[in-house]
Amino acid sequence: MRRKTIWIVLLFVCTIILLSGCVPGDGRNTVEDPAGFFWGIWHGWVAPISLIIGFFNEEIRIYETFNTGWWYDFGYYIAVISGFGGISLFRNKRVNKD
């Protein structure tokens, strides 16, 4: 990998780790103030980090229970699909011809 690509990936990972303070189940969303569409997108992006944190803290989940319903689900689904599908951008596109 080129040095620039390594720095970009490292910066992205550090940013995600720093912003993972807003994981589902952290008490930020309540019945009076449920998570909406944009929180769904965020929670979908940090779902792998939430899963790891959830092993050590049983209050942290990968999905917010206090949400607005369909719009939260839609944002969550979009983020999970785009986040994990985006990994294919880093794959080697060369084909071995033997």
Long-range contacts (C-beta under 8 A, 24 or more apart in sequence): 16-45, 16-46, 16-49, 17-49, 19-46, 20-46, 20-49, 20-50, 20-53, 22-46, 23-49, 23-50, 23-53, 23-60, 24-50, 24-60, 24-61, 24-62, 24-63, 24-64, 24-65, 25-50, 25-54, 25-59, 25-60, 25-61, 25-64, 25-65, 26-59, 26-60, 29-64, 29-66, 29-67, 30-66, 31-66, 33-66, 34-64, 34-66, 34-67, 34-68, 34-72, 35-64, 35-66, 35-67, 35-68, 35-72, 36-67, 36-68, 36-71, 36-72, 36-75, 37-68, 37-71, 37-72, 37-74, 37-75, 38-75, 39-64, 39-67, 39-72, 39-75, 40-64, 40-67, 40-71, 40-72, 40-73, 40-74, 40-75, 40-76, 40-77, 40-78, 40-79, 41-75, 41-76, 41-78, 41-79, 42-79, 43-76, 43-79, 44-75, 44-76, 44-77, 44-78, 44-79, 44-80, 44-83, 45-79, 45-83, 47-76, 47-79, 47-80, 47-83
